[in-house]
Amino acid sequence: MADKKTNMTLNSNNLEQFNKKIKIILDNHKTTPYEKKIALFKLIENLEVGETRIEEKKRVDYLLKAHLYSDLAKQSMENYKKTTVEDFSNSKQSKQL
């Protein structure tokens, strides 16, 4: 999807192109909502919006990564809960036999 590492400077000339990329990501029915979030994150991560101080850029990068890792952690916990319930159900059924 948005795996290309192309930096894009957002301005009035290429705003339509940026909107098209977002629309392509969101309209792709073959991907999960989680994969769409990752693709949007990558698109925004490579977006140039002008010069920023290095310290400010680092802070913003940390915040973006924190949000991404938070979503990853939530997804992992949901998967953990599902497998735990399945494992518990399977062990309970095998004991009854």
N, C-alpha and C positions, 0 to 999 in steps of 0.2 A: 504494500500500500504506500505509505509515506516513508519508506526506508532510505530514500535518497538523502545524502548528506549535503544538500544544497542550501546555502544560506540565502535567505531572501530578505531584502530590505523593503519594509512595508511603507508604501507611499501611495498617493492618489492614483498613480499610473498603473500600479500592479495590484491594487486592491481587489479588482474583479478576478484576477488570476488566483489570488489567495482564497477568495470566497469559493471559487470553483474547486480548489483542492479540498477545502473543508467539506463541501457538498459531496464530493466523490467519496470521501472517507465515511461520512454519515449515511450515505445512500447504499453502501455496499452491504447487501443482505447476506453475504457469505461469511461475514465476520461477526464475532460476538461483541457485545457492548464493551467488554474488557479490552479486546483488541483495538476497538475504535478509540478508546481512551489513550492507549499507548501510541497509536498513530497520530492522534491529535497532539499529544505531548511532544512527540518527535518533531512535528511540524512547527509547533510554537517554540520549542527549544532552539531551533535553527533560525528563528526569525530575528532579523536585525532591526532594531527600532531607533538606532542612533547611538552615539557615543555615551558610554556610562563609565563611571569610575570602576576600577578593578574591584575595589572592596564592595561596591554596590552590586556588581555583576556576580560576585561570589555569593553574596547574601541571597540574591534572587535565585541563583542556581540551587542553593541549599534548600530554599523553600519549595521550588518546583520538584526537586528530588524527594523531599519529605512527603509531599502530597502523593507522588507516584508510589513511594514505598508504603505509605499508609493504605493505598488502594490494593497494593500487592498483598499486604498483611491481611486485610479484610478478606480478600479472595482465598488466601491460604487457610484462614480460620474456617471459612465456610466449607472448603474441601475437607479439612480435618474433621469437622463435625459430621459431615456426610459419611466419611469412611468409618468413623468411630461408631456411628449408629448402625451402619451396614455390618460391621464386624461384630458388634454386640448382638444384633439380630441373628446373624449366622451362628454364633456360638450358642445362643439360647435355643435355636432350632435343633442344633446337633445334640445338645444335652437331652432334649425331649425324645429323641429317637433312641 
